[in-house]
């Protein structure tokens, strides 16, 4: 196994064994997974009508990076205009941000105005110039919470950081152990330059070249248009 760029470590054996951080490709939403790939058959694959399930952009996004699942059961209990979190693991502590810290920001999306700081047992650090983008599980429906997106430069600090979430409705509910909480996407920090301008002849040539792939085979163009992204886990210390 090549050297890791991102490190997740916890002294909690039960978390390492039964709530491990895994590639996001293992957390495909059931509705998407059960969606039929093909809607209508044609004479050849290029004549078939497909569902959104084969969209390379969605497939890549759903499987991008890793997922941090709930490390234990978490019960959310309304407490006036706030929320109280009781963990099945007593080593975790309830913590909130003050509602004044967010003012009316996102008030049309989240009715509970106190962001919850989930007591994350994982210590996270990275190789030099590597960061992590934290994203909510956007394609997972019917959840009464959503992770707050953000970026942490884990090579510089913040080894222990809570998973910040917002709650949508003020009601009692439980996040069960193993529930996907947040999608984490590592990326290497480097200067990025974007060029804008009128369409160049080289761009037109590239457009025509790519369009020619559509009719190259009866199987269609998709295999030529994207490249598989690989996210592996080197899992250690899961045996007693």
C-alpha positions in Angstrom: 0.0 0.0 0.0 1.5 3.4 -1.0 2.0 6.1 1.7 -1.2 7.7 2.9 -2.0 11.4 2.4 -4.7 11.5 5.0 -4.7 9.9 8.4 -7.8 9.1 10.6 -7.0 7.6 14.0 -9.0 6.8 17.1 -8.3 4.9 20.3 -11.8 3.6 20.3 -11.6 -0.1 19.1 -15.4 -0.4 18.6 -15.4 2.6 16.3 -12.4 1.3 14.3 -14.0 -2.1 13.9 -17.7 -1.4 13.5 -18.0 2.3 12.4 -14.9 2.6 10.1 -14.3 5.4 7.7 -14.9 3.9 4.2 -14.9 5.1 0.6 -18.0 7.0 -0.3 -18.7 4.5 -3.1 -19.9 2.1 -0.3 -22.6 4.5 0.8 -24.7 4.8 -2.4 -28.3 5.8 -1.5 -30.7 2.9 -1.9 -33.0 4.9 -4.2 -30.2 5.6 -6.6 -28.8 2.0 -6.3 -32.3 0.6 -7.1 -33.0 3.0 -10.0 -33.2 1.0 -13.3 -30.2 1.8 -15.5 -32.1 1.5 -18.7 -35.6 2.9 -19.4 -36.0 1.7 -23.0 -34.2 -0.7 -25.3 -32.9 0.2 -28.7 -31.3 -1.8 -31.5 -27.9 -0.9 -30.0 -26.7 0.7 -26.8 -26.5 4.1 -28.4 -30.2 3.8 -29.2 -31.2 2.9 -25.6 -32.8 5.4 -23.3 -31.1 5.5 -19.9 -31.9 6.9 -16.4 -29.9 9.5 -14.6 -28.1 6.5 -12.9 -25.5 6.4 -15.7 -24.7 10.1 -15.6 -20.9 10.2 -15.1 -21.0 13.4 -13.1 -23.5 12.0 -10.5 -21.7 8.7 -10.4 -18.4 10.3 -9.7 -19.8 12.7 -7.1 -21.6 10.0 -5.1 -18.5 7.9 -4.9 -16.0 10.8 -4.4 -13.8 10.6 -1.3 -14.8 9.0 2.0 -17.7 8.9 4.5 -17.5 9.4 8.2 -20.4 7.4 9.7 -22.0 7.8 13.1 -19.7 6.2 15.6 -22.5 5.4 18.1 -26.2 6.1 18.5 -27.2 9.7 19.0 -30.5 10.8 20.3 -31.7 14.4 19.6 -34.1 15.8 22.1 -35.7 19.2 21.7 -35.0 21.6 24.5 -37.1 24.8 24.1 -35.6 26.5 21.0 -32.4 24.4 21.2 -31.5 20.7 20.9 -29.9 18.3 23.3 -27.8 15.3 22.1 -27.5 12.2 24.2 -24.9 9.7 22.9 -25.1 5.9 23.6 -21.3 6.2 24.4 -21.0 8.3 27.6 -17.5 9.3 26.6 -19.0 11.7 24.1 -20.2 15.1 25.3 -23.1 17.4 24.2 -21.9 20.7 22.6 -23.6 23.5 20.6 -22.7 26.7 19.0 -24.8 29.7 20.2 -27.7 30.6 17.9 -26.5 34.2 17.9 -23.4 33.1 16.0 -25.4 32.4 12.8 -28.0 35.1 13.1 -30.6 34.6 10.3 -28.1 32.7 8.1 -29.8 29.6 6.5 -33.0 30.3 8.5 -35.2 29.2 5.6 -33.5 25.8 5.5 -32.9 24.9 9.2 -35.6 25.7 11.8 -33.4 24.7 14.7 -31.0 27.7 15.1 -28.3 26.1 17.2 -25.6 24.2 15.2 -24.7 20.9 16.9 -21.0 20.0 17.4 -20.9 16.2 17.2 -18.2 14.9 19.5 -16.0 13.3 16.8 -13.7 10.5 18.1 -11.4 10.6 15.1 -8.1 12.6 15.1 -7.4 13.7 11.6 -4.2 15.0 10.0 -2.7 15.2 6.5 0.5 15.3 4.6 1.9 18.7 3.7 -0.3 20.7 1.3 -3.3 18.4 1.7 -6.8 19.6 2.9 -10.2 18.0 3.3 -13.5 19.3 1.9 -16.4 18.3 4.2 -19.8 18.0 2.5 -23.3 17.0 3.6 -24.7 13.7 2.3 -26.7 15.5 -0.4 -28.2 12.5 -2.1 -29.4 10.9 1.1 -33.0 11.8 1.7 -35.3 11.9 4.7 -32.6 12.9 7.2 -33.5 15.5 9.8 -30.0 16.9 9.8 -27.3 18.0 7.4 -23.5 18.4 7.9 -22.2 21.9 7.5 -19.8 22.1 4.5 -16.4 23.5 5.0 -12.6 23.0 4.4 -9.9 22.2 7.0 -6.2 22.3 6.3 -5.4 19.2 8.3 -1.7 19.5 7.7 -1.6 22.7 9.8 -3.8 21.9 12.7 -7.3 21.0 14.0 -6.5 17.3 14.6 -9.6 17.0 16.7 -12.5 18.7 15.1 -16.3 18.2 15.7 -18.6 17.3 12.9 -20.9 20.3 12.7 -24.4 19.7 11.7 -27.7 21.6 11.5 -31.1 20.2 12.4 -34.1 20.8 10.1 -37.1 20.2 12.4 -37.4 20.6 16.1 -38.4 17.0 17.0 -37.0 14.0 18.8 -35.1 11.6 16.5 -32.1 9.2 16.6 -29.1 8.9 14.3 -28.2 5.3 14.5 -24.6 4.0 14.6 -23.3 3.6 11.1 -25.5 6.3 9.5 -23.4 8.3 7.0 -22.8 11.8 8.5 -20.5 13.6 6.2 -18.7 13.1 2.9 -15.0 14.0 3.1 -13.0 14.7 -0.1 -9.2 15.1 0.2 -7.5 17.5 -2.2 -4.0 18.8 -2.7 -3.6 22.5 -2.4 -1.9 24.1 -5.4 -2.2 27.3 -7.3 -5.1 27.2 -9.8 -5.4 29.6 -12.8 -8.6 30.0 -14.8 -8.5 31.5 -18.3 -11.5 33.3 -19.8 -11.8 34.7 -23.3 -13.3 34.2 -26.7 -13.5 30.7 -28.2 -10.1 29.8 -29.7 -9.6 27.6 -32.8 -7.9 25.0 -30.6 -11.1 24.8 -28.4 -13.3 24.2 -31.5 -10.9 21.5 -32.6 -11.1 19.9 -29.2 -14.9 20.1 -29.2 -15.2 18.4 -32.6 -12.7 15.7 -31.5 -14.6 14.9 -28.4 -17.9 14.9 -30.3 -16.5 12.2 -32.7 -16.4 9.8 -29.8 -20.2 9.7 -29.7 -20.4 7.6 -32.8 -17.2 5.6 -32.5 -18.9 2.4 -31.3 -22.5 1.1 -31.0 -21.9 0.9 -27.2 -21.8 4.7 -26.9 -19.3 7.3 -25.7 -19.3 7.2 -21.9 -16.3 5.0 -21.4 -14.2 7.6 -23.3 -15.5 10.6 -21.3 -14.5 10.0 -17.7 -11.8 8.3 -15.6 -12.3 6.2 -12.5 -11.3 7.9 -9.3 -9.7 5.7 -6.7 -10.2 6.1 -3.0 -8.6 3.3 -0.8 -8.5 2.7 2.9 -5.5 1.2 4.6 -7.3 -0.2 7.7 -5.2 -0.9 10.7 -5.7 -2.0 14.4 -9.1 -3.6 13.9 -8.3 -6.9 15.6 -8.1 -7.5 19.3 
